[in-house]
Amino acid sequence: MTVSKARSQATRIRFVLAFIVLGGGAAGLQIAKARGLLQLIKKPLPIRKPLPDMDVRVIAPWQASGIRMRPEFEEELGTKEYALWNLKNPTVSGDTSVCTLFLSYYTGVQDQIPHVPEECMTVHGSPMERFTTMEDVEIGGQKASVRKLIFLPTPNEMQSGDAGRKYVYYLIGVNGELLASRDAVRIRMSDFRDSHLYYSKVELAFKTDEVADEGPLDRMAVDLLNKTVTELFKAHWPPKGAERGGGEVAGG
């Protein structure tokens, strides 16, 4: 056998093997989908109670006043299921006595990529100074991850003499789990055992001068997140198990 014939035969063999592998993979995907083992597009899980109807008494001593976004911001957000409050804590003095609490809920969307502050705020002109992830934080009765970000003032804020930094804390609830990064959220979303999907972001933002000791602010934020998430699990988010049982479970 000549060298050229040997190479031609080897090429044909590789082609046949590739065809078998691809064909087998496609058949396996079809079988998995037919048996409900693979859900490429998850079905929606309706929220049990609208976010603006959250009982804000649970976050006492914080006092809440709700606000609505302008329509163009709602469109950018990608959902009408959200709530935004200005909070004030009468037991605390200084800038850290006020913050904003922002909740958003997504389900049944094809572009299942959560909006995160490190991208959204940077796009709107706030340079990010640094970030960290607080691991194994006790929130909502489970171990959670919380992302903490610090943003510098925008150029317009600097020109107006507003040099305060923004301290942002957030987590994302995905089918009952509390995560703090897009990669972790994407991995959780891809769980083939889930037939349904929701995700919901909980975000706090403080605006203050640089904090020398961030410990008290971290503890304040975690306490507020814990109270909020506990109420979301109790009255708003679908119950655990709905992601594998569907709307009939969520309505139970």
N, C-alpha and C positions, 0 to 999 in steps of 0.2 A: 504493500500500500504506500502510495506516495505521500509526502508531507502535506500537500494541499488537500488530498482526499481525506487524510486523517483529521486535519483541521476542520474541514467541512462537516465530517461526521460528528466531531465533538461539538460543533456549533449546533447541529440539529438535535443532539442529545440534550444540550443545555436548554434549547428552546422547548423541547417536549417536557423536560422537568419543570421549567418555569410555568408552562401551561397547566401542568398537573397541580402544582402548588397553588397557583392563582385560582384555578377552578375549584380545588378542594376548599380553599379559603372562602370563596364566594358561596359555595354550597353550605359550608359550616355557618356562615353568617345568616343565610336564609333559614336554616334549621333552627338556629338560636332565636331569630326573630319570631318564627312561627310558634315556638314553644314559650315565648315570653321571656326568654333569658337575656335578650339584648334589646334595649330601648335607646335608639339613636336620638329620637325626639321625644322628650317626656311629656306626658299629659299634664294639663293645668291642675293646680290645687287652689281653689278659691279661698281667700282669707275668711276666717269665721266672723270677724267684726272689724269694720273699717278702722284704720289707724287713727284718724282724727277723733274717734270716739273713745280713745284710751282714757281710762280713769286716772287723771294726772294726780289725784290725791295720793297715789302709791309712791310718788317720788318726793313726798314731804321730807324736809321743810322747803323744798324748792317750790316756787309758785310759777305757774305757766300761763303765758298768753299766746294763743295760736295766731299764725299768720299764713296767708296763701301766697304762692308764687305767681308771677305774671305768666300768662299763657305761653310765651316763648320759652320760658324756663321749664315749664311743665313738659313741653315738647322735647326739649333737650334731655330732660330726665328720663323720658321713655315710659313713664307710668303716671296714672292719675291717683294711684293708691299710695299716698304719702301723707306725712304730717310734719309740720315744722313749728316749733315753739321757741319763744324767748323765755329763758328761765332766770329767776332771781332767788337767791338764798338770803333771807333776812338775818340769818344767824352768822353770816360771814361778811367781813368788811373787805374793801378793795376791789380790784378788777375781777378777781376770781369768784366774786359773789354773783356774777352774771355769766351766762353761756347760752348756746343754742343747742337744742335737741332736734335731730332730724331723723325721721324714719321713712323708709321706702320699701315697697313690696313688689316682687315680680313673679309672674307665673304665666305659662303658656306663651312665652316669647321665643322666637326662633334664634335671635342673636343673644344667646345666654351668656353675656359677658358683663359682670357687675361694674357699675361706675365706682371708682375709688378716688379719694381726695388727692392722692399723690399725682394723679393725672389731671383731674378736673381743675384743681386749684392752680396747678402750674400753668395750664392752658390759659387761665384767666389772670395770669400775671403775678401770682404769689410764688416766689422762689422757695423751694424746700431747703431748709438748713440741715436737717437730719431726721432720721426716723429710727424706730426700734420696734421690736415685737415683744410684748409682755406675754410670756408663756405660763400655762397652768394657772390661770387666774380663775378664782371661784366665782362663776356667774351663772345665774339661772339654774342652780343645782347641779352644775357640771363643770369640768375643767375646760376653760376656754382660752383662746388666743386673742389678744387685743393689740391692734396696731396703733402706735403713737407717732405722730408727726409734728414737726415744728416748722412753721413757715415764716419767712421774713415778710415785712410789709411790701406792698406793691410800689412801683415808682410813683404813682399818683399819691399814695398814702404818705410816702416819704416827703414829697413836695409840700403836702399840707401839714407836715409836722407830726403826723401819726406814725410813730416808730414802733408801735406795739407788735409783738409776735403773735401768731395764732398757734395754739396748742390744740391739736385735733386727735381724738381717740375714736376708733371705730372697730366694729366687728360685723361679720356677715353670718346670719343664720341660714343654713342650707339643709333643708329636710331634717331639722332638729339638731344639727350640729353647729357649733359656734367656731368660726374660722376667721383668719385675719390676713389672707393674701389671695390674690387672684389665682395663683397656681393651686393652692389648697382647695379653693372653691371649685376650680375646674375639675380637679381630681374627684372631689366629692360628687359633683354633678354627673360624672361619667359612670357612676356605680351601676352596673348592668342589672342589679337586682331591683332597682327602683323603676316603677312604671310611671310615676308622677314626680313633679318637681316644683319647688318654690325656693326663692332666696329672698332675704330681707336684710337690709343694711340698717344698723343702728349707729349713729354718729353724734359725737359731742364736739363742740368747738368753743374754746375760751380765747379771748383776746386780751393780752396783758403785756406788760414789760417783761423782759427776760427774768425768769424765775431762778433765783440762786439755788434753792432747794426744791426740786420738783416732786419730792416724795409726797407732801401733803396734797398737791394737785393730782398726782396719780391716784392716791387713795380716794379722793373726792370723786374723781371720774369713774373709778371702778365701782364705787358704791352706787352712783347714779345709773351706770350701765346695768348693774345687778338688779336694781329695783325695776328698771324699765323692761329688761329682758324677761324677768320673772313674770311680769304682767302680760307680756306678749305671748309667752308660752301658755299662760293661764286662760287668756280670753281671745287672742287674735290669731296667732299662727296655727296651722293645722296640727292636730295632735300627732305624737310620734306613732308611726305605723301607717299613717295615711299615704306616705310616699310609696307604699307597696300594696295599698288597698284601694286608693282612689277617693273620689269625692264622697262616696257613701260612708267611708270611715271618718272623713273630715266633718261630715254633718252629724255624726253620732255624738 
